[in-house]
Amino acid sequence: MTTLEKFQEEANINFIQTPSHADIEIGELNTADGYELFYVTQDVQNLQFDSEVYYYKPDFDTIMSEIKNAYTRNQTVNVMCFDIEDWFDEYDMLNYLESEMDEESFEAFTNEEE
């Protein structure tokens, strides 16, 4: 099992490529004058610029906080993200797994991965 697969399982996240089925969408927008903006939102059609749009790319903890806000009744959250590796670094995913799993399970997973 890859780090990404284990991360999805432990975090109750399902990465998808269909925006219409997403609970959270993560992406980038370009302004008319060439600047890049980043967003993490539950509704890309109604972006809340004061709380969902970022001038700098949000860090892992900010993204995970927004994903946790989308959890409903312990269901898996569908996350729309075109370039997963760009937003979810393997180092951050491993740190998340280490914090969520018991030590023995995490060690078994990391040994299995090698």
Biopython code that builds the backbone (N, CA, C, O; Angstrom):
import numpy as np
from Bio.PDB.StructureBuilder import StructureBuilder

atoms = [
    (1, "MET", "N", (0.844, -1.169, 0.000)),
    (1, "MET", "CA", (0.000, 0.000, 0.000)),
    (1, "MET", "C", (0.900, 1.246, 0.000)),
    (1, "MET", "O", (1.853, 1.319, 0.775)),
    (2, "THR", "N", (0.604, 2.205, -0.850)),
    (2, "THR", "CA", (1.411, 3.421, -0.927)),
    (2, "THR", "C", (1.065, 4.372, 0.227)),
    (2, "THR", "O", (0.051, 4.205, 0.904)),
    (3, "THR", "N", (1.914, 5.354, 0.430)),
    (3, "THR", "CA", (1.649, 6.366, 1.454)),
    (3, "THR", "C", (0.348, 7.088, 1.158)),
    (3, "THR", "O", (-0.442, 7.339, 2.068)),
    (4, "LEU", "N", (0.116, 7.424, -0.102)),
    (4, "LEU", "CA", (-1.111, 8.128, -0.493)),
    (4, "LEU", "C", (-2.348, 7.284, -0.200)),
    (4, "LEU", "O", (-3.338, 7.802, 0.317)),
    (5, "GLU", "N", (-2.305, 5.998, -0.522)),
    (5, "GLU", "CA", (-3.441, 5.113, -0.258)),
    (5, "GLU", "C", (-3.711, 4.999, 1.244)),
    (5, "GLU", "O", (-4.860, 5.061, 1.680)),
    (6, "LYS", "N", (-2.653, 4.833, 2.024)),
    (6, "LYS", "CA", (-2.808, 4.714, 3.476)),
    (6, "LYS", "C", (-3.326, 6.030, 4.064)),
    (6, "LYS", "O", (-4.162, 6.025, 4.968)),
    (7, "PHE", "N", (-2.826, 7.153, 3.546)),
    (7, "PHE", "CA", (-3.283, 8.465, 4.002)),
    (7, "PHE", "C", (-4.776, 8.630, 3.736)),
    (7, "PHE", "O", (-5.511, 9.089, 4.611)),
    (8, "GLN", "N", (-5.229, 8.265, 2.547)),
    (8, "GLN", "CA", (-6.650, 8.359, 2.226)),
    (8, "GLN", "C", (-7.481, 7.501, 3.176)),
    (8, "GLN", "O", (-8.543, 7.919, 3.636)),
    (9, "GLU", "N", (-6.991, 6.312, 3.463)),
    (9, "GLU", "CA", (-7.713, 5.392, 4.356)),
    (9, "GLU", "C", (-7.796, 5.956, 5.777)),
    (9, "GLU", "O", (-8.872, 5.968, 6.374)),
    (10, "GLU", "N", (-6.690, 6.412, 6.310)),
    (10, "GLU", "CA", (-6.646, 6.896, 7.694)),
    (10, "GLU", "C", (-7.363, 8.237, 7.868)),
    (10, "GLU", "O", (-7.968, 8.487, 8.911)),
    (11, "ALA", "N", (-7.297, 9.097, 6.850)),
    (11, "ALA", "CA", (-7.898, 10.434, 6.951)),
    (11, "ALA", "C", (-9.339, 10.466, 6.453)),
    (11, "ALA", "O", (-9.974, 11.521, 6.473)),
    (12, "ASN", "N", (-9.863, 9.328, 6.009)),
    (12, "ASN", "CA", (-11.212, 9.258, 5.432)),
    (12, "ASN", "C", (-11.381, 10.251, 4.282)),
    (12, "ASN", "O", (-12.344, 11.015, 4.225)),
    (13, "ILE", "N", (-10.413, 10.211, 3.374)),
    (13, "ILE", "CA", (-10.411, 11.081, 2.199)),
    (13, "ILE", "C", (-10.433, 10.212, 0.956)),
    (13, "ILE", "O", (-9.789, 9.165, 0.903)),
    (14, "ASN", "N", (-11.176, 10.654, -0.035)),
    (14, "ASN", "CA", (-11.193, 10.004, -1.332)),
    (14, "ASN", "C", (-10.873, 11.078, -2.371)),
    (14, "ASN", "O", (-11.685, 11.972, -2.608)),
    (15, "PHE", "N", (-9.695, 10.995, -2.991)),
    (15, "PHE", "CA", (-9.330, 11.966, -4.017)),
    (15, "PHE", "C", (-10.068, 11.627, -5.301)),
    (15, "PHE", "O", (-10.017, 10.492, -5.776)),
    (16, "ILE", "N", (-10.750, 12.612, -5.857)),
    (16, "ILE", "CA", (-11.544, 12.406, -7.066)),
    (16, "ILE", "C", (-11.174, 13.444, -8.117)),
    (16, "ILE", "O", (-10.503, 14.431, -7.815)),
    (17, "GLN", "N", (-11.612, 13.218, -9.345)),
    (17, "GLN", "CA", (-11.344, 14.143, -10.444)),
    (17, "GLN", "C", (-12.619, 14.744, -11.018)),
    (17, "GLN", "O", (-12.580, 15.398, -12.060)),
    (18, "THR", "N", (-13.752, 14.529, -10.350)),
    (18, "THR", "CA", (-15.037, 15.028, -10.817)),
    (18, "THR", "C", (-15.539, 16.111, -9.867)),
    (18, "THR", "O", (-15.993, 15.803, -8.765)),
    (19, "PRO", "N", (-15.464, 17.384, -10.284)),
    (19, "PRO", "CA", (-15.860, 18.477, -9.385)),
    (19, "PRO", "C", (-17.290, 18.375, -8.870)),
    (19, "PRO", "O", (-17.567, 18.804, -7.750)),
    (20, "SER", "N", (-18.188, 17.826, -9.646)),
    (20, "SER", "CA", (-19.594, 17.783, -9.234)),
    (20, "SER", "C", (-19.836, 16.834, -8.059)),
    (20, "SER", "O", (-20.888, 16.906, -7.423)),
    (21, "HIS", "N", (-18.886, 15.951, -7.761)),
    (21, "HIS", "CA", (-19.039, 15.008, -6.656)),
    (21, "HIS", "C", (-18.135, 15.346, -5.471)),
    (21, "HIS", "O", (-18.005, 14.548, -4.542)),
    (22, "ALA", "N", (-17.515, 16.521, -5.500)),
    (22, "ALA", "CA", (-16.548, 16.893, -4.464)),
    (22, "ALA", "C", (-17.216, 17.545, -3.264)),
    (22, "ALA", "O", (-18.139, 18.348, -3.400)),
    (23, "ASP", "N", (-16.723, 17.178, -2.083)),
    (23, "ASP", "CA", (-17.109, 17.862, -0.855)),
    (23, "ASP", "C", (-16.193, 19.065, -0.627)),
    (23, "ASP", "O", (-16.613, 20.088, -0.086)),
    (24, "ILE", "N", (-14.946, 18.925, -1.045)),
    (24, "ILE", "CA", (-13.932, 19.980, -0.944)),
    (24, "ILE", "C", (-13.202, 20.033, -2.280)),
    (24, "ILE", "O", (-12.891, 18.999, -2.871)),
    (25, "GLU", "N", (-12.932, 21.240, -2.746)),
    (25, "GLU", "CA", (-12.127, 21.404, -3.952)),
    (25, "GLU", "C", (-10.913, 22.250, -3.602)),
    (25, "GLU", "O", (-11.022, 23.271, -2.923)),
    (26, "ILE", "N", (-9.758, 21.808, -4.075)),
    (26, "ILE", "CA", (-8.496, 22.493, -3.835)),
    (26, "ILE", "C", (-7.911, 22.840, -5.196)),
    (26, "ILE", "O", (-7.822, 21.985, -6.077)),
    (27, "GLY", "N", (-7.516, 24.090, -5.365)),
    (27, "GLY", "CA", (-6.970, 24.454, -6.662)),
    (27, "GLY", "C", (-6.352, 25.833, -6.703)),
    (27, "GLY", "O", (-6.116, 26.471, -5.677)),
    (28, "GLU", "N", (-6.096, 26.273, -7.933)),
    (28, "GLU", "CA", (-5.455, 27.552, -8.183)),
    (28, "GLU", "C", (-6.278, 28.340, -9.192)),
    (28, "GLU", "O", (-6.939, 27.773, -10.062)),
    (29, "LEU", "N", (-6.222, 29.650, -9.054)),
    (29, "LEU", "CA", (-6.855, 30.563, -9.999)),
    (29, "LEU", "C", (-5.813, 31.577, -10.430)),
    (29, "LEU", "O", (-4.938, 31.946, -9.646)),
    (30, "ASN", "N", (-5.900, 32.024, -11.656)),
    (30, "ASN", "CA", (-5.029, 33.092, -12.127)),
    (30, "ASN", "C", (-5.851, 34.360, -12.287)),
    (30, "ASN", "O", (-6.954, 34.339, -12.833)),
    (31, "THR", "N", (-5.296, 35.464, -11.802)),
    (31, "THR", "CA", (-5.982, 36.740, -11.931)),
    (31, "THR", "C", (-5.719, 37.315, -13.321)),
    (31, "THR", "O", (-4.827, 36.848, -14.029)),
    (32, "ALA", "N", (-6.483, 38.313, -13.706)),
    (32, "ALA", "CA", (-6.334, 38.941, -15.015)),
    (32, "ALA", "C", (-4.949, 39.550, -15.200)),
    (32, "ALA", "O", (-4.449, 39.627, -16.322)),
    (33, "ASP", "N", (-4.331, 39.980, -14.111)),
    (33, "ASP", "CA", (-3.005, 40.603, -14.216)),
    (33, "ASP", "C", (-1.861, 39.637, -13.908)),
    (33, "ASP", "O", (-0.745, 40.070, -13.619)),
    (34, "GLY", "N", (-2.133, 38.333, -13.967)),
    (34, "GLY", "CA", (-1.074, 37.333, -13.917)),
    (34, "GLY", "C", (-0.689, 36.802, -12.552)),
    (34, "GLY", "O", (0.290, 36.064, -12.447)),
    (35, "TYR", "N", (-1.415, 37.144, -11.507)),
    (35, "TYR", "CA", (-1.122, 36.596, -10.185)),
    (35, "TYR", "C", (-1.837, 35.270, -10.002)),
    (35, "TYR", "O", (-2.855, 34.992, -10.635)),
    (36, "GLU", "N", (-1.276, 34.467, -9.123)),
    (36, "GLU", "CA", (-1.862, 33.165, -8.834)),
    (36, "GLU", "C", (-2.480, 33.201, -7.437)),
    (36, "GLU", "O", (-1.842, 33.630, -6.476)),
    (37, "LEU", "N", (-3.720, 32.748, -7.339)),
    (37, "LEU", "CA", (-4.410, 32.632, -6.064)),
    (37, "LEU", "C", (-4.723, 31.163, -5.826)),
    (37, "LEU", "O", (-4.879, 30.393, -6.774)),
    (38, "PHE", "N", (-4.814, 30.778, -4.565)),
    (38, "PHE", "CA", (-5.085, 29.395, -4.196)),
    (38, "PHE", "C", (-6.386, 29.346, -3.407)),
    (38, "PHE", "O", (-6.732, 30.291, -2.698)),
    (39, "TYR", "N", (-7.099, 28.239, -3.537)),
    (39, "TYR", "CA", (-8.360, 28.124, -2.802)),
    (39, "TYR", "C", (-8.557, 26.722, -2.265)),
    (39, "TYR", "O", (-8.076, 25.737, -2.826)),
    (40, "VAL", "N", (-9.290, 26.666, -1.146)),
    (40, "VAL", "CA", (-9.765, 25.425, -0.544)),
    (40, "VAL", "C", (-11.205, 25.726, -0.169)),
    (40, "VAL", "O", (-11.463, 26.532, 0.725)),
    (41, "THR", "N", (-12.151, 25.078, -0.855)),
    (41, "THR", "CA", (-13.543, 25.458, -0.684)),
    (41, "THR", "C", (-14.479, 24.262, -0.770)),
    (41, "THR", "O", (-14.128, 23.216, -1.316)),
    (42, "GLN", "N", (-15.663, 24.433, -0.227)),
    (42, "GLN", "CA", (-16.710, 23.437, -0.371)),
    (42, "GLN", "C", (-17.611, 23.773, -1.559)),
    (42, "GLN", "O", (-18.388, 22.927, -2.003)),
    (43, "ASP", "N", (-17.513, 25.003, -2.079)),
    (43, "ASP", "CA", (-18.340, 25.419, -3.207)),
    (43, "ASP", "C", (-17.566, 26.398, -4.077)),
    (43, "ASP", "O", (-17.549, 27.599, -3.809)),
    (44, "VAL", "N", (-16.929, 25.882, -5.116)),
    (44, "VAL", "CA", (-16.084, 26.717, -5.960)),
    (44, "VAL", "C", (-16.887, 27.783, -6.717)),
    (44, "VAL", "O", (-16.326, 28.799, -7.127)),
    (45, "GLN", "N", (-18.180, 27.564, -6.903)),
    (45, "GLN", "CA", (-19.022, 28.544, -7.594)),
    (45, "GLN", "C", (-19.328, 29.754, -6.707)),
    (45, "GLN", "O", (-19.708, 30.810, -7.213)),
    (46, "ASN", "N", (-19.168, 29.611, -5.417)),
    (46, "ASN", "CA", (-19.448, 30.694, -4.469)),
    (46, "ASN", "C", (-18.277, 30.881, -3.513)),
    (46, "ASN", "O", (-18.441, 30.780, -2.297)),
    (47, "LEU", "N", (-17.106, 31.150, -4.056)),
    (47, "LEU", "CA", (-15.910, 31.323, -3.232)),
    (47, "LEU", "C", (-16.098, 32.460, -2.228)),
    (47, "LEU", "O", (-16.594, 33.535, -2.564)),
    (48, "GLN", "N", (-15.694, 32.197, -1.009)),
    (48, "GLN", "CA", (-15.677, 33.214, 0.040)),
    (48, "GLN", "C", (-14.242, 33.743, 0.107)),
    (48, "GLN", "O", (-13.366, 33.115, 0.701)),
    (49, "PHE", "N", (-14.018, 34.889, -0.501)),
    (49, "PHE", "CA", (-12.652, 35.398, -0.619)),
    (49, "PHE", "C", (-11.992, 35.681, 0.730)),
    (49, "PHE", "O", (-10.765, 35.649, 0.827)),
    (50, "ASP", "N", (-12.759, 35.949, 1.745)),
    (50, "ASP", "CA", (-12.170, 36.247, 3.045)),
    (50, "ASP", "C", (-11.741, 35.001, 3.821)),
    (50, "ASP", "O", (-10.956, 35.109, 4.763)),
    (51, "SER", "N", (-12.238, 33.827, 3.445)),
    (51, "SER", "CA", (-11.902, 32.632, 4.221)),
    (51, "SER", "C", (-11.490, 31.419, 3.393)),
    (51, "SER", "O", (-11.037, 30.426, 3.961)),
    (52, "GLU", "N", (-11.631, 31.467, 2.074)),
    (52, "GLU", "CA", (-11.329, 30.284, 1.249)),
    (52, "GLU", "C", (-10.276, 30.546, 0.169)),
    (52, "GLU", "O", (-9.829, 29.608, -0.490)),
    (53, "VAL", "N", (-9.883, 31.780, -0.017)),
    (53, "VAL", "CA", (-8.918, 32.134, -1.051)),
    (53, "VAL", "C", (-7.639, 32.628, -0.371)),
    (53, "VAL", "O", (-7.685, 33.409, 0.580)),
    (54, "TYR", "N", (-6.503, 32.158, -0.876)),
    (54, "TYR", "CA", (-5.215, 32.440, -0.266)),
    (54, "TYR", "C", (-4.266, 33.054, -1.280)),
    (54, "TYR", "O", (-4.224, 32.638, -2.438)),
    (55, "TYR", "N", (-3.512, 34.038, -0.843)),
    (55, "TYR", "CA", (-2.491, 34.658, -1.683)),
    (55, "TYR", "C", (-1.297, 33.717, -1.804)),
    (55, "TYR", "O", (-0.662, 33.635, -2.856)),
    (56, "TYR", "N", (-0.995, 33.004, -0.711)),
    (56, "TYR", "CA", (0.074, 32.005, -0.711)),
    (56, "TYR", "C", (-0.563, 30.626, -0.612)),
    (56, "TYR", "O", (-1.643, 30.462, -0.045)),
    (57, "LYS", "N", (0.111, 29.660, -1.164)),
    (57, "LYS", "CA", (-0.396, 28.289, -1.130)),
    (57, "LYS", "C", (-0.561, 27.840, 0.323)),
    (57, "LYS", "O", (0.395, 27.895, 1.097)),
    (58, "PRO", "N", (-1.774, 27.393, 0.702)),
    (58, "PRO", "CA", (-1.990, 26.983, 2.097)),
    (58, "PRO", "C", (-1.166, 25.748, 2.456)),
    (58, "PRO", "O", (-0.919, 24.879, 1.620)),
    (59, "ASP", "N", (-0.749, 25.695, 3.715)),
    (59, "ASP", "CA", (0.044, 24.556, 4.167)),
    (59, "ASP", "C", (-0.857, 23.353, 4.442)),
    (59, "ASP", "O", (-2.084, 23.450, 4.419)),
    (60, "PHE", "N", (-0.223, 22.244, 4.698)),
    (60, "PHE", "CA", (-0.909, 20.977, 4.917)),
    (60, "PHE", "C", (-1.931, 21.068, 6.046)),
    (60, "PHE", "O", (-3.055, 20.585, 5.908)),
    (61, "ASP", "N", (-1.543, 21.688, 7.164)),
    (61, "ASP", "CA", (-2.445, 21.776, 8.312)),
    (61, "ASP", "C", (-3.691, 22.599, 7.991)),
    (61, "ASP", "O", (-4.785, 22.263, 8.446)),
    (62, "THR", "N", (-3.540, 23.655, 7.227)),
    (62, "THR", "CA", (-4.688, 24.479, 6.825)),
    (62, "THR", "C", (-5.628, 23.673, 5.940)),
    (62, "THR", "O", (-6.846, 23.724, 6.110)),
    (63, "ILE", "N", (-5.067, 22.936, 5.004)),
    (63, "ILE", "CA", (-5.879, 22.103, 4.113)),
    (63, "ILE", "C", (-6.615, 21.037, 4.911)),
    (63, "ILE", "O", (-7.809, 20.820, 4.702)),
    (64, "MET", "N", (-5.916, 20.372, 5.823)),
    (64, "MET", "CA", (-6.544, 19.316, 6.622)),
    (64, "MET", "C", (-7.634, 19.888, 7.527)),
    (64, "MET", "O", (-8.647, 19.229, 7.763)),
    (65, "SER", "N", (-7.445, 21.080, 8.024)),
    (65, "SER", "CA", (-8.465, 21.723, 8.843)),
    (65, "SER", "C", (-9.740, 21.959, 8.036)),
    (65, "SER", "O", (-10.843, 21.740, 8.538)),
    (66, "GLU", "N", (-9.596, 22.396, 6.807)),
    (66, "GLU", "CA", (-10.755, 22.616, 5.944)),
    (66, "GLU", "C", (-11.441, 21.291, 5.590)),
    (66, "GLU", "O", (-12.667, 21.219, 5.513)),
    (67, "ILE", "N", (-10.648, 20.262, 5.380)),
    (67, "ILE", "CA", (-11.211, 18.945, 5.083)),
    (67, "ILE", "C", (-11.991, 18.435, 6.296)),
    (67, "ILE", "O", (-13.087, 17.893, 6.147)),
    (68, "LYS", "N", (-11.433, 18.605, 7.488)),
    (68, "LYS", "CA", (-12.119, 18.164, 8.712)),
    (68, "LYS", "C", (-13.433, 18.903, 8.898)),
    (68, "LYS", "O", (-14.387, 18.337, 9.434)),
    (69, "ASN", "N", (-13.501, 20.156, 8.465)),
    (69, "ASN", "CA", (-14.751, 20.921, 8.552)),
    (69, "ASN", "C", (-15.837, 20.347, 7.643)),
    (69, "ASN", "O", (-17.022, 20.603, 7.855)),
    (70, "ALA", "N", (-15.440, 19.579, 6.640)),
    (70, "ALA", "CA", (-16.398, 19.020, 5.686)),
    (70, "ALA", "C", (-16.913, 17.640, 6.092)),
    (70, "ALA", "O", (-17.829, 17.116, 5.459)),
    (71, "TYR", "N", (-16.333, 17.042, 7.144)),
    (71, "TYR", "CA", (-16.788, 15.720, 7.579)),
    (71, "TYR", "C", (-18.237, 15.773, 8.042)),
    (71, "TYR", "O", (-18.632, 16.666, 8.791)),
    (72, "THR", "N", (-19.012, 14.814, 7.591)),
    (72, "THR", "CA", (-20.389, 14.675, 8.055)),
    (72, "THR", "C", (-20.635, 13.214, 8.406)),
    (72, "THR", "O", (-20.454, 12.328, 7.572)),
    (73, "ARG", "N", (-21.037, 12.977, 9.611)),
    (73, "ARG", "CA", (-21.383, 11.624, 10.091)),
    (73, "ARG", "C", (-20.314, 10.582, 9.781)),
    (73, "ARG", "O", (-20.631, 9.467, 9.367)),
    (74, "ASN", "N", (-19.065, 10.939, 9.979)),
    (74, "ASN", "CA", (-17.942, 10.009, 9.795)),
    (74, "ASN", "C", (-17.872, 9.393, 8.407)),
    (74, "ASN", "O", (-17.382, 8.275, 8.249)),
    (75, "GLN", "N", (-18.350, 10.099, 7.416)),
    (75, "GLN", "CA", (-18.254, 9.613, 6.049)),
    (75, "GLN", "C", (-16.929, 10.055, 5.437)),
    (75, "GLN", "O", (-16.260, 10.951, 5.952)),
    (76, "THR", "N", (-16.571, 9.424, 4.356)),
    (76, "THR", "CA", (-15.382, 9.813, 3.632)),
    (76, "THR", "C", (-15.635, 11.119, 2.896)),
    (76, "THR", "O", (-16.695, 11.311, 2.300)),
    (77, "VAL", "N", (-14.655, 12.016, 2.941)),
    (77, "VAL", "CA", (-14.764, 13.300, 2.266)),
    (77, "VAL", "C", (-14.156, 13.162, 0.872)),
    (77, "VAL", "O", (-13.006, 12.746, 0.729)),
    (78, "ASN", "N", (-14.933, 13.514, -0.153)),
    (78, "ASN", "CA", (-14.439, 13.515, -1.523)),
    (78, "ASN", "C", (-13.703, 14.827, -1.776)),
    (78, "ASN", "O", (-14.284, 15.909, -1.689)),
    (79, "VAL", "N", (-12.415, 14.711, -2.090)),
    (79, "VAL", "CA", (-11.571, 15.885, -2.294)),
    (79, "VAL", "C", (-11.179, 15.952, -3.764)),
    (79, "VAL", "O", (-10.543, 15.043, -4.297)),
    (80, "MET", "N", (-11.569, 17.037, -4.401)),
    (80, "MET", "CA", (-11.228, 17.282, -5.800)),
    (80, "MET", "C", (-9.911, 18.042, -5.824)),
    (80, "MET", "O", (-9.819, 19.164, -5.327)),
    (81, "CYS", "N", (-8.894, 17.419, -6.408)),
    (81, "CYS", "CA", (-7.558, 18.000, -6.454)),
    (81, "CYS", "C", (-6.864, 17.437, -7.687)),
    (81, "CYS", "O", (-6.607, 16.235, -7.757)),
    (82, "PHE", "N", (-6.555, 18.298, -8.669)),
    (82, "PHE", "CA", (-5.972, 17.805, -9.908)),
    (82, "PHE", "C", (-4.549, 17.281, -9.748)),
    (82, "PHE", "O", (-4.191, 16.276, -10.362)),
    (83, "ASP", "N", (-3.742, 17.940, -8.943)),
    (83, "ASP", "CA", (-2.344, 17.533, -8.779)),
    (83, "ASP", "C", (-2.080, 17.242, -7.302)),
    (83, "ASP", "O", (-1.593, 18.101, -6.566)),
    (84, "ILE", "N", (-2.401, 16.042, -6.888)),
    (84, "ILE", "CA", (-2.332, 15.655, -5.481)),
    (84, "ILE", "C", (-0.930, 15.846, -4.908)),
    (84, "ILE", "O", (-0.782, 16.346, -3.793)),
    (85, "GLU", "N", (0.094, 15.457, -5.655)),
    (85, "GLU", "CA", (1.468, 15.559, -5.168)),
    (85, "GLU", "C", (1.873, 17.007, -4.929)),
    (85, "GLU", "O", (2.767, 17.281, -4.128)),
    (86, "ASP", "N", (1.226, 17.922, -5.614)),
    (86, "ASP", "CA", (1.523, 19.344, -5.455)),
    (86, "ASP", "C", (0.972, 19.891, -4.137)),
    (86, "ASP", "O", (1.529, 20.838, -3.583)),
    (87, "TRP", "N", (-0.094, 19.317, -3.639)),
    (87, "TRP", "CA", (-0.774, 19.807, -2.444)),
    (87, "TRP", "C", (-0.517, 18.946, -1.214)),
    (87, "TRP", "O", (-0.549, 19.445, -0.089)),
    (88, "PHE", "N", (-0.260, 17.652, -1.419)),
    (88, "PHE", "CA", (-0.093, 16.717, -0.313)),
    (88, "PHE", "C", (1.282, 16.055, -0.432)),
    (88, "PHE", "O", (1.453, 15.051, -1.124)),
    (89, "ASP", "N", (2.236, 16.639, 0.250)),
    (89, "ASP", "CA", (3.609, 16.149, 0.250)),
    (89, "ASP", "C", (3.697, 14.834, 1.027)),
    (89, "ASP", "O", (3.028, 14.660, 2.045)),
    (90, "GLU", "N", (4.513, 13.927, 0.546)),
    (90, "GLU", "CA", (4.642, 12.625, 1.208)),
    (90, "GLU", "C", (5.122, 12.768, 2.654)),
    (90, "GLU", "O", (4.672, 12.033, 3.533)),
    (91, "TYR", "N", (6.015, 13.690, 2.896)),
    (91, "TYR", "CA", (6.514, 13.939, 4.255)),
    (91, "TYR", "C", (5.351, 14.321, 5.180)),
    (91, "TYR", "O", (5.242, 13.798, 6.289)),
    (92, "ASP", "N", (4.487, 15.230, 4.723)),
    (92, "ASP", "CA", (3.343, 15.646, 5.535)),
    (92, "ASP", "C", (2.359, 14.506, 5.750)),
    (92, "ASP", "O", (1.798, 14.359, 6.835)),
    (93, "MET", "N", (2.151, 13.703, 4.715)),
    (93, "MET", "CA", (1.240, 12.566, 4.859)),
    (93, "MET", "C", (1.783, 11.558, 5.863)),
    (93, "MET", "O", (1.025, 11.019, 6.670)),
    (94, "LEU", "N", (3.092, 11.298, 5.821)),
    (94, "LEU", "CA", (3.697, 10.372, 6.786)),
    (94, "LEU", "C", (3.613, 10.915, 8.210)),
    (94, "LEU", "O", (3.354, 10.157, 9.145)),
    (95, "ASN", "N", (3.827, 12.208, 8.384)),
    (95, "ASN", "CA", (3.677, 12.808, 9.715)),
    (95, "ASN", "C", (2.239, 12.668, 10.207)),
    (95, "ASN", "O", (2.007, 12.374, 11.380)),
    (96, "TYR", "N", (1.281, 12.877, 9.317)),
    (96, "TYR", "CA", (-0.126, 12.714, 9.683)),
    (96, "TYR", "C", (-0.399, 11.271, 10.101)),
    (96, "TYR", "O", (-1.035, 11.026, 11.126)),
    (97, "LEU", "N", (0.083, 10.323, 9.308)),
    (97, "LEU", "CA", (-0.130, 8.908, 9.620)),
    (97, "LEU", "C", (0.499, 8.534, 10.964)),
    (97, "LEU", "O", (-0.092, 7.800, 11.757)),
    (98, "GLU", "N", (1.693, 9.046, 11.203)),
    (98, "GLU", "CA", (2.371, 8.751, 12.458)),
    (98, "GLU", "C", (1.577, 9.277, 13.655)),
    (98, "GLU", "O", (1.548, 8.647, 14.712)),
    (99, "SER", "N", (0.932, 10.437, 13.482)),
    (99, "SER", "CA", (0.157, 11.011, 14.583)),
    (99, "SER", "C", (-1.189, 10.308, 14.780)),
    (99, "SER", "O", (-1.745, 10.338, 15.878)),
    (100, "GLU", "N", (-1.711, 9.683, 13.736)),
    (100, "GLU", "CA", (-3.037, 9.054, 13.808)),
    (100, "GLU", "C", (-3.000, 7.561, 14.108)),
    (100, "GLU", "O", (-3.971, 7.006, 14.621)),
    (101, "MET", "N", (-1.891, 6.912, 13.792)),
    (101, "MET", "CA", (-1.793, 5.468, 13.973)),
    (101, "MET", "C", (-1.032, 5.155, 15.258)),
    (101, "MET", "O", (-0.248, 5.973, 15.740)),
    (102, "ASP", "N", (-1.268, 3.963, 15.807)),
    (102, "ASP", "CA", (-0.450, 3.574, 16.947)),
    (102, "ASP", "C", (0.950, 3.241, 16.431)),
    (102, "ASP", "O", (1.134, 2.938, 15.252)),
    (103, "GLU", "N", (1.916, 3.302, 17.319)),
    (103, "GLU", "CA", (3.324, 3.182, 16.937)),
    (103, "GLU", "C", (3.623, 1.875, 16.204)),
    (103, "GLU", "O", (4.351, 1.867, 15.211)),
    (104, "GLU", "N", (3.070, 0.795, 16.688)),
    (104, "GLU", "CA", (3.319, -0.521, 16.086)),
    (104, "GLU", "C", (2.768, -0.599, 14.660)),
    (104, "GLU", "O", (3.439, -1.105, 13.760)),
    (105, "SER", "N", (1.560, -0.103, 14.457)),
    (105, "SER", "CA", (0.937, -0.120, 13.128)),
    (105, "SER", "C", (1.700, 0.763, 12.155)),
    (105, "SER", "O", (1.900, 0.395, 10.997)),
    (106, "PHE", "N", (2.127, 1.938, 12.631)),
    (106, "PHE", "CA", (2.877, 2.851, 11.771)),
    (106, "PHE", "C", (4.208, 2.235, 11.368)),
    (106, "PHE", "O", (4.612, 2.317, 10.208)),
    (107, "GLU", "N", (4.879, 1.625, 12.318)),
    (107, "GLU", "CA", (6.161, 0.987, 12.027)),
    (107, "GLU", "C", (5.984, -0.159, 11.030)),
    (107, "GLU", "O", (6.792, -0.312, 10.115)),
    (108, "ALA", "N", (4.947, -0.952, 11.198)),
    (108, "ALA", "CA", (4.671, -2.055, 10.262)),
    (108, "ALA", "C", (4.393, -1.494, 8.865)),
    (108, "ALA", "O", (4.857, -2.048, 7.868)),
    (109, "PHE", "N", (3.648, -0.413, 8.796)),
    (109, "PHE", "CA", (3.339, 0.203, 7.490)),
    (109, "PHE", "C", (4.611, 0.724, 6.825)),
    (109, "PHE", "O", (4.830, 0.467, 5.641)),
    (110, "THR", "N", (5.447, 1.444, 7.556)),
    (110, "THR", "CA", (6.641, 2.015, 6.946)),
    (110, "THR", "C", (7.634, 0.927, 6.554)),
    (110, "THR", "O", (8.352, 1.083, 5.566)),
    (111, "ASN", "N", (7.692, -0.169, 7.304)),
    (111, "ASN", "CA", (8.572, -1.277, 6.934)),
    (111, "ASN", "C", (8.035, -2.002, 5.707)),
    (111, "ASN", "O", (8.813, -2.479, 4.880)),
    (112, "GLU", "N", (6.717, -2.089, 5.579)),
    (112, "GLU", "CA", (6.081, -2.742, 4.441)),
    (112, "GLU", "C", (6.330, -1.927, 3.167)),
    (112, "GLU", "O", (6.470, -2.484, 2.078)),
    (113, "GLU", "N", (6.383, -0.602, 3.324)),
    (113, "GLU", "CA", (6.525, 0.289, 2.181)),
    (113, "GLU", "C", (7.912, 0.208, 1.565)),
    (113, "GLU", "O", (8.057, 0.431, 0.363)),
    (114, "GLU", "N", (8.928, -0.102, 2.348)),
    (114, "GLU", "CA", (10.316, -0.127, 1.855)),
    (114, "GLU", "C", (10.610, -1.257, 0.951)),
    (114, "GLU", "O", (11.736, -1.389, 0.472)),
]
sb = StructureBuilder()
sb.init_structure("model")
sb.init_model(0)
sb.init_chain("A")
sb.init_seg("    ")
for serial, (resi, resn, name, xyz) in enumerate(atoms, 1):
    if name == "N":
        sb.init_residue(resn, " ", resi, " ")
    sb.init_atom(name, np.array(xyz, "f"), 0.0, 1.0, " ", f" {name:<3s}", serial, name[0])
structure = sb.get_structure()
